[in-house]
Amino acid sequence: MGFRDFLFRGNLIQLAVAVIIGVAFGNVVTALTQGMITPLLGIFGGQPKFSDYKFVVNGSEFRWGWVIDMLITFFITALVLYYVVVVPSDWVLAKVQKKEEDANRSCPECCSKISKAAKRCAFCTSVVIPPSPKLDAKGEGDAMIA
């Protein structure tokens, strides 16, 4: 495999795009936090920006307001990622797992998961009776449990 093949593999390009989009998204959230949310919260504190809050000890400046800005940015980023990435992916995984569960049943001898259409268990090799066909809406026996 040459260097060119390595660079143009799908995973590397997808990772690069994901990093670039992630950085851009982080910049948008930071701008939103510092430009909109922090000034709104600053109305109650009397200071327009949290990043202006600081204290000085022996010439060392401690910018605790900036830390608050970054915590708000982190919280917003985590919240958006949770509702945009985690919740939909959990929903899709639940649908896929339900379909897998619907397609399987337990072997009556060894309790292993086998296909509903199986006539013999792949684990203990015992003969199993496939489920009977279900009737469709017309009352015909063509519809099978799958």
N, CA, C and O of each residue as an XYZ file, in Angstrom:
584
protein
N       0.854     -1.165      0.000
C       0.000      0.000      0.000
C       0.904      1.234      0.000
O       1.773      1.382      0.859
N       0.688      2.098     -0.959
C       1.481      3.307     -1.062
C       0.921      4.426     -0.193
O      -0.170      4.329      0.368
N       1.701      5.477     -0.105
C       1.299      6.632      0.707
C       0.024      7.265      0.158
O      -0.841      7.694      0.921
N      -0.087      7.323     -1.166
C      -1.276      7.898     -1.786
C      -2.520      7.079     -1.431
O      -3.574      7.641     -1.134
N      -2.393      5.758     -1.463
C      -3.520      4.898     -1.090
C      -3.913      5.116      0.362
O      -5.095      5.129      0.705
N      -2.902      5.287      1.215
C      -3.166      5.546      2.627
C      -3.937      6.852      2.805
O      -4.893      6.913      3.578
N      -3.521      7.890      2.092
C      -4.168      9.200      2.241
C      -5.606      9.200      1.740
O      -6.457      9.905      2.283
N      -5.874      8.419      0.713
C      -7.200      8.472      0.112
C      -8.118      7.337      0.542
O      -9.158      7.109     -0.076
N      -7.739      6.629      1.590
C      -8.664      5.644      2.151
C      -9.845      6.386      2.750
O      -9.693      7.510      3.230
N     -10.989      5.788      2.729
C     -12.206      6.439      3.201
C     -12.152      6.867      4.654
O     -12.610      7.960      4.988
N     -11.601      6.030      5.533
C     -11.609      6.346      6.959
C     -10.792      7.583      7.280
O     -11.207      8.391      8.111
N      -9.645      7.752      6.646
C      -8.793      8.901      6.925
C      -9.461     10.190      6.473
O      -9.418     11.195      7.183
N     -10.069     10.167      5.312
C     -10.755     11.357      4.812
C     -11.954     11.680      5.689
O     -12.191     12.847      6.002
N     -12.712     10.673      6.090
C     -13.858     10.910      6.967
C     -13.416     11.482      8.300
O     -14.073     12.372      8.841
N     -12.314     10.987      8.836
C     -11.797     11.510     10.095
C     -11.372     12.962      9.949
O     -11.655     13.780     10.824
N     -10.697     13.294      8.857
C     -10.270     14.674      8.631
C     -11.471     15.605      8.522
O     -11.470     16.694      9.097
N     -12.486     15.183      7.792
C     -13.697     15.998      7.665
C     -14.371     16.156      9.022
O     -14.837     17.245      9.356
N     -14.428     15.087      9.804
C     -15.057     15.161     11.130
C     -14.305     16.123     12.044
O     -14.929     16.875     12.794
N     -12.977     16.108     11.992
C     -12.190     17.018     12.832
C     -12.430     18.463     12.416
O     -12.613     19.332     13.269
N     -12.431     18.725     11.116
C     -12.650     20.093     10.629
C     -14.037     20.584     11.014
O     -14.191     21.719     11.465
N     -15.045     19.742     10.840
C     -16.405     20.132     11.220
C     -16.497     20.317     12.728
O     -17.182     21.227     13.195
N     -15.825     19.478     13.489
C     -15.827     19.617     14.946
C     -15.207     20.919     15.403
O     -15.724     21.566     16.313
N     -14.102     21.313     14.781
C     -13.462     22.588     15.131
C     -14.381     23.752     14.770
O     -14.533     24.691     15.551
N     -14.992     23.689     13.587
C     -15.908     24.755     13.180
C     -17.105     24.830     14.124
O     -17.538     25.920     14.498
N     -17.639     23.674     14.506
C     -18.763     23.651     15.438
C     -18.357     24.228     16.786
O     -19.122     24.973     17.397
N     -17.160     23.890     17.254
C     -16.662     24.449     18.510
C     -16.533     25.957     18.444
O     -16.851     26.653     19.409
N     -16.066     26.473     17.303
C     -15.961     27.922     17.143
C     -17.328     28.591     17.156
O     -17.487     29.672     17.722
N     -18.318     27.951     16.531
C     -19.676     28.504     16.534
C     -20.233     28.531     17.954
O     -20.822     29.529     18.371
N     -20.051     27.450     18.694
C     -20.556     27.400     20.071
C     -19.841     28.424     20.941
O     -20.475     29.071     21.775
N     -18.528     28.583     20.763
C     -17.787     29.587     21.530
C     -18.296     30.985     21.207
O     -18.495     31.796     22.112
N     -18.507     31.275     19.927
C     -19.031     32.586     19.539
C     -20.428     32.806     20.107
O     -20.743     33.899     20.575
N     -21.260     31.777     20.068
C     -22.608     31.884     20.630
C     -22.549     32.145     22.128
O     -23.295     32.973     22.652
N     -21.670     31.442     22.805
C     -21.547     31.620     24.253
C     -21.048     33.013     24.598
O     -21.634     33.699     25.435
N     -19.958     33.432     23.947
C     -19.366     34.718     24.291
C     -20.153     35.893     23.734
O     -20.131     36.977     24.317
N     -20.846     35.702     22.620
C     -21.564     36.808     21.999
C     -23.008     36.954     22.421
O     -23.555     38.055     22.357
N     -23.649     35.865     22.856
C     -25.080     35.929     23.167
C     -25.408     35.489     24.593
O     -26.047     36.232     25.337
N     -24.984     34.311     24.971
C     -25.419     33.743     26.251
C     -24.762     34.437     27.430
O     -25.439     34.793     28.395
N     -23.448     34.636     27.365
C     -22.754     35.287     28.472
C     -23.255     36.712     28.701
O     -23.475     37.086     29.853
N     -23.448     37.530     27.651
C     -24.012     38.859     27.906
C     -25.422     38.810     28.507
O     -25.777     39.651     29.332
N     -26.223     37.821     28.088
C     -27.558     37.692     28.687
C     -27.456     37.359     30.171
O     -28.183     37.924     30.988
N     -26.555     36.446     30.519
C     -26.359     36.115     31.928
C     -25.700     37.271     32.675
O     -25.920     37.448     33.873
N     -24.888     38.056     31.962
C     -24.225     39.203     32.570
C     -25.183     40.308     32.969
O     -24.844     41.153     33.798
N     -26.364     40.314     32.394
C     -27.375     41.309     32.772
C     -27.678     41.199     34.256
O     -27.864     42.207     34.937
N     -27.727     39.973     34.752
C     -28.057     39.762     36.161
C     -26.870     40.048     37.074
O     -27.059     40.401     38.238
N     -25.661     39.901     36.565
C     -24.468     40.131     37.377
C     -23.911     41.536     37.251
O     -23.025     41.917     38.015
N     -24.410     42.311     36.307
C     -23.941     43.670     36.122
C     -22.715     43.773     35.238
O     -22.300     44.885     34.914
N     -22.127     42.682     34.839
C     -20.934     42.682     33.988
C     -21.346     42.111     32.630
O     -21.936     41.031     32.586
N     -21.053     42.807     31.507
C     -21.516     42.310     30.209
C     -20.851     41.015     29.755
O     -21.431     40.274     28.961
N     -19.644     40.728     30.243
C     -18.954     39.498     29.843
C     -18.352     38.839     31.075
O     -17.731     39.502     31.905
N     -18.539     37.535     31.187
C     -17.918     36.808     32.292
C     -16.398     36.835     32.180
O     -15.697     36.806     33.192
N     -15.893     36.891     30.956
C     -14.439     36.857     30.783
C     -13.751     38.069     31.405
O     -12.533     38.063     31.581
N     -14.515     39.107     31.739
C     -13.935     40.280     32.400
C     -13.737     40.059     33.894
O     -13.020     40.825     34.538
N     -14.352     39.037     34.450
C     -14.186     38.761     35.880
C     -12.807     38.163     36.135
O     -12.410     37.197     35.483
N     -12.085     38.740     37.084
C     -10.758     38.238     37.423
C     -10.364     38.779     38.786
O     -10.982     39.709     39.305
N      -9.333     38.187     39.352
C      -8.725     38.750     40.553
C      -7.214     38.599     40.434
O      -6.713     37.724     39.728
N      -6.502     39.466     41.138
C      -5.045     39.514     41.030
C      -4.439     39.269     42.399
O      -4.848     39.874     43.390
N      -3.453     38.371     42.446
C      -2.716     38.092     43.674
C      -1.230     38.197     43.344
O      -0.715     37.425     42.535
N      -0.548     39.142     43.964
C       0.895     39.355     43.754
C       1.258     39.454     42.272
O       2.266     38.892     41.842
N       0.461     40.148     41.507
C       0.737     40.349     40.092
C       0.259     39.230     39.186
O       0.307     39.364     37.963
N      -0.203     38.127     39.762
C      -0.735     37.023     38.956
C      -2.230     37.225     38.763
O      -2.975     37.429     39.722
N      -2.650     37.164     37.511
C      -4.055     37.401     37.173
C      -4.789     36.066     37.033
O      -4.384     35.201     36.256
N      -5.854     35.915     37.784
C      -6.685     34.713     37.741
C      -8.004     35.074     37.065
O      -8.843     35.767     37.641
N      -8.174     34.591     35.832
C      -9.362     34.941     35.042
C     -10.430     33.866     35.230
O     -10.614     33.017     34.358
N     -11.119     33.896     36.337
C     -12.128     32.885     36.628
C     -13.367     33.071     35.756
O     -14.101     32.110     35.526
N     -13.611     34.271     35.273
C     -14.738     34.503     34.367
C     -14.555     33.791     33.038
O     -15.519     33.306     32.445
N     -13.304     33.729     32.570
C     -13.014     33.020     31.331
C     -13.295     31.528     31.499
O     -13.788     30.875     30.579
N     -12.980     31.000     32.671
C     -13.262     29.589     32.957
C     -14.770     29.342     32.912
O     -15.219     28.319     32.395
N     -15.546     30.275     33.452
C     -17.010     30.142     33.401
C     -17.483     30.141     31.954
O     -18.343     29.339     31.590
N     -16.932     31.034     31.116
C     -17.278     31.044     29.691
C     -16.999     29.688     29.043
O     -17.827     29.178     28.288
N     -15.849     29.109     29.334
C     -15.492     27.825     28.732
C     -16.364     26.689     29.267
O     -16.679     25.756     28.529
N     -16.756     26.756     30.537
C     -17.666     25.742     31.081
C     -19.032     25.820     30.408
O     -19.640     24.792     30.109
N     -19.512     27.035     30.170
C     -20.788     27.200     29.463
C     -20.658     26.659     28.042
O     -21.558     25.976     27.555
N     -19.549     26.960     27.379
C     -19.309     26.447     26.026
C     -19.293     24.921     26.016
O     -19.904     24.292     25.152
N     -18.595     24.335     26.977
C     -18.539     22.877     27.071
C     -19.933     22.296     27.293
O     -20.299     21.309     26.654
N     -20.710     22.894     28.187
C     -22.046     22.387     28.484
C     -22.938     22.451     27.249
O     -23.662     21.498     26.959
N     -22.893     23.558     26.525
C     -23.720     23.689     25.321
C     -23.286     22.669     24.271
O     -24.130     22.036     23.637
N     -21.979     22.505     24.084
C     -21.476     21.532     23.112
C     -21.923     20.118     23.477
O     -22.390     19.368     22.620
N     -21.779     19.763     24.742
C     -22.187     18.427     25.185
C     -23.687     18.222     25.003
O     -24.121     17.147     24.591
N     -24.473     19.240     25.305
C     -25.925     19.151     25.171
C     -26.328     18.958     23.711
O     -27.152     18.098     23.399
N     -25.750     19.753     22.824
C     -26.077     19.636     21.403
C     -25.637     18.278     20.863
O     -26.393     17.629     20.140
N     -24.428     17.841     21.201
C     -23.965     16.538     20.727
C     -24.843     15.407     21.242
O     -25.101     14.440     20.525
N     -25.298     15.525     22.474
C     -26.159     14.485     23.028
C     -27.452     14.378     22.223
O     -27.868     13.282     21.847
N     -28.086     15.529     21.958
C     -29.375     15.483     21.275
C     -29.262     15.319     19.764
O     -30.229     14.907     19.124
N     -28.106     15.629     19.174
C     -27.953     15.503     17.730
C     -27.307     14.173     17.339
O     -27.584     13.648     16.260
N     -26.447     13.620     18.204
C     -25.729     12.392     17.855
C     -26.193     11.200     18.690
O     -26.575     10.171     18.132
N     -26.167     11.323     20.004
C     -26.408     10.173     20.880
C     -27.861      9.708     20.825
O     -28.120      8.518     20.645
N     -28.802     10.623     20.976
C     -30.220     10.226     20.995
C     -30.633      9.570     19.678
O     -31.239      8.499     19.709
N     -30.326     10.174     18.507
C     -30.705      9.484     17.266
C     -30.003      8.139     17.074
O     -30.621      7.190     16.593
N     -28.722      8.043     17.441
C     -28.032      6.762     17.254
C     -28.586      5.694     18.190
O     -28.677      4.529     17.804
N     -28.959      6.068     19.412
C     -29.599      5.105     20.314
C     -30.932      4.636     19.750
O     -31.285      3.463     19.871
N     -31.672      5.554     19.133
C     -32.963      5.214     18.537
C     -32.765      4.220     17.395
O     -33.498      3.237     17.290
N     -31.771      4.479     16.537
C     -31.499      3.580     15.414
C     -31.038      2.218     15.925
O     -31.485      1.186     15.423
N     -30.147      2.205     16.919
C     -29.677      0.932     17.477
C     -30.823      0.138     18.089
O     -30.866     -1.085     17.959
N     -31.746      0.816     18.751
C     -32.895      0.124     19.336
C     -33.750     -0.510     18.244
O     -34.239     -1.627     18.415
N     -33.937      0.187     17.124
C     -34.714     -0.370     16.008
C     -34.015     -1.599     15.422
O     -34.659     -2.607     15.134
N     -32.690     -1.508     15.246
C     -31.935     -2.621     14.672
C     -31.962     -3.817     15.615
O     -32.156     -4.948     15.169
N     -31.771     -3.584     16.907
C     -31.787     -4.683     17.867
C     -33.163     -5.321     17.938
O     -33.274     -6.535     18.109
N     -34.216     -4.514     17.810
C     -35.568     -5.076     17.839
C     -35.783     -5.982     16.634
O     -36.383     -7.050     16.759
N     -35.295     -5.561     15.463
C     -35.428     -6.403     14.273
C     -34.655     -7.706     14.444
O     -35.120     -8.769     14.032
N     -33.457     -7.618     15.063
C     -32.676     -8.831     15.299
C     -33.394     -9.750     16.273
O     -33.394    -10.969     16.100
N     -34.010     -9.163     17.305
C     -34.744     -9.978     18.271
C     -35.958    -10.617     17.621
O     -36.287    -11.766     17.916
N     -36.635     -9.877     16.729
C     -37.799    -10.421     16.045
C     -37.419    -11.569     15.114
O     -38.238    -12.456     14.875
N     -36.208    -11.571     14.588
C     -35.778    -12.602     13.646
C     -35.244    -13.843     14.357
O     -34.982    -14.854     13.705
N     -35.080    -13.789     15.663
C     -34.500    -14.907     16.407
C     -35.486    -15.471     17.426
O     -36.477    -14.841     17.794
N     -35.169    -16.682     17.862
C     -35.915    -17.314     18.949
C     -34.939    -18.181     19.725
O     -33.789    -18.336     19.312
N     -35.368    -18.733     20.815
C     -34.496    -19.572     21.634
C     -34.695    -21.037     21.280
O     -35.808    -21.487     21.011
N     -33.592    -21.767     21.289
C     -33.651    -23.212     21.096
C     -34.273    -23.813     22.360
O     -33.859    -23.460     23.464
N     -35.257    -24.710     22.228
C     -35.881    -25.284     23.423
C     -34.943    -26.200     24.218
O     -35.193    -26.454     25.396
N     -33.875    -26.695     23.599
C     -32.949    -27.600     24.285
C     -31.831    -26.858     25.010
O     -31.603    -27.081     26.199
N     -31.125    -25.964     24.283
C     -29.937    -25.324     24.873
C     -30.128    -23.835     25.148
O     -29.231    -23.191     25.692
N     -31.274    -23.283     24.784
C     -31.630    -21.874     25.017
C     -30.746    -20.892     24.257
O     -30.706    -19.715     24.615
N     -30.042    -21.330     23.230
C     -29.245    -20.430     22.392
C     -30.166    -19.695     21.435
O     -31.254    -20.175     21.117
N     -29.729    -18.531     20.976
C     -30.510    -17.772     19.995
C     -30.291    -18.380     18.617
O     -29.159    -18.545     18.162
N     -31.408    -18.712     17.963
C     -31.351    -19.256     16.608
C     -32.374    -18.518     15.763
O     -33.262    -17.846     16.288
N     -32.242    -18.648     14.458
C     -33.183    -18.023     13.540
C     -34.561    -18.651     13.710
O     -34.679    -19.838     14.017
N     -35.597    -17.850     13.508
C     -36.953    -18.393     13.617
C     -37.231    -19.418     12.527
O     -38.072    -20.299     12.705
N     -36.531    -19.311     11.398
C     -36.748    -20.242     10.289
C     -35.917    -21.515     10.420
O     -36.059    -22.419      9.596
N     -35.062    -21.611     11.425
C     -34.169    -22.768     11.570
C     -34.951    -24.040     11.866
O     -35.947    -24.026     12.590
N     -34.473    -25.148     11.284
C     -35.063    -26.459     11.539
C     -34.172    -27.288     12.452
O     -34.592    -28.323     12.970
N     -32.922    -26.822     12.649
C     -31.976    -27.507     13.509
C     -31.134    -26.439     14.198
O     -30.733    -25.456     13.574
N     -30.871    -26.638     15.482
C     -30.069    -25.686     16.253
C     -28.604    -25.799     15.840
O     -28.058    -26.901     15.768
N     -27.975    -24.668     15.571
C     -26.568    -24.658     15.165
C     -25.639    -24.931     16.339
O     -24.467    -25.245     16.131
N     -26.132    -24.820     17.558
C     -25.280    -24.986     18.733
C     -25.327    -26.414     19.286
O     -24.287    -27.023     19.538
N     -26.543    -26.941     19.471
C     -26.661    -28.288     20.048
C     -27.116    -29.323     19.026
O     -27.202    -30.508     19.348
N     -27.404    -28.902     17.818
C     -27.836    -29.720     16.674
C     -29.148    -30.459     16.902
O     -29.451    -31.409     16.179
N     -29.924    -30.045     17.884
C     -31.222    -30.696     18.071
C     -32.204    -30.177     17.021
O     -32.101    -29.042     16.557
N     -33.146    -31.028     16.663
C     -34.161    -30.663     15.683
C     -35.173    -29.757     16.374
O     -35.672    -30.069     17.456
N     -35.468    -28.627     15.728
C     -36.469    -27.699     16.266
C     -37.559    -27.513     15.229
O     -37.310    -27.577     14.025
N     -38.742    -27.287     15.702
C     -39.882    -27.110     14.807
C     -39.998    -25.627     14.476
O     -40.127    -24.799     15.378
N     -39.954    -25.280     13.175
C     -40.110    -23.872     12.817
C     -41.508    -23.393     13.183
O     -42.447    -24.188     13.206
N     -41.657    -22.111     13.467
C     -42.977    -21.597     13.822
C     -43.943    -21.738     12.655
O     -43.544    -21.727     11.491
N     -45.207    -21.870     12.987
C     -46.215    -22.039     11.950
C     -46.435    -20.711     11.229
O     -46.232    -19.640     11.800
N     -46.855    -20.799      9.956
C     -47.088    -19.559      9.209
C     -48.263    -18.790      9.797
O     -49.231    -19.363     10.296
N     -48.138    -17.481      9.719
C     -49.230    -16.624     10.183
C     -50.098    -16.271      8.996
O     -49.632    -16.213      7.857
N     -51.337    -16.043      9.272
C     -52.255    -15.648      8.217
C     -52.115    -14.159      7.963
O     -51.970    -13.364      8.891
N     -52.163    -13.794      6.677
C     -52.111    -12.377      6.360
C     -53.510    -11.785      6.461
O     -54.433    -12.457      6.922
N     -53.678    -10.535      6.035
C     -54.954     -9.831      6.168
C     -56.070    -10.507      5.383
O     -57.240    -10.368      5.740
N     -55.732    -11.239      4.320
C     -56.743    -11.906      3.505
C     -57.109    -13.285      4.044
O     -58.006    -13.941      3.515
N     -56.421    -13.724      5.091
C     -56.698    -15.031      5.653
C     -55.927    -16.142      4.976
O     -56.217    -17.321      5.182
N     -54.933    -15.770      4.159
C     -54.125    -16.768      3.475
C     -52.864    -17.026      4.282
O     -52.430    -16.171      5.054
N     -52.283    -18.188      4.109
C     -51.134    -18.586      4.900
C     -49.791    -18.232      4.303
O     -48.817    -18.935      4.570
N     -49.686    -17.189      3.517
C     -48.419    -16.825      2.891
C     -47.508    -16.026      3.818
O     -46.287    -16.067      3.665
N     -48.074    -15.312      4.761
C     -47.255    -14.451      5.628
C     -46.551    -15.305      6.664
O     -47.192    -16.045      7.410
N     -45.233    -15.200      6.709
C     -44.429    -15.959      7.669
C     -43.846    -15.000      8.691
O     -43.653    -13.818      8.405
N     -43.573    -15.502      9.861
C     -42.847    -14.716     10.854
C     -41.403    -14.684     10.397
O     -40.791    -15.732     10.191
N     -40.858    -13.499     10.238
C     -39.475    -13.421      9.766
C     -38.659    -12.547     10.655
O     -37.466    -12.362     10.414
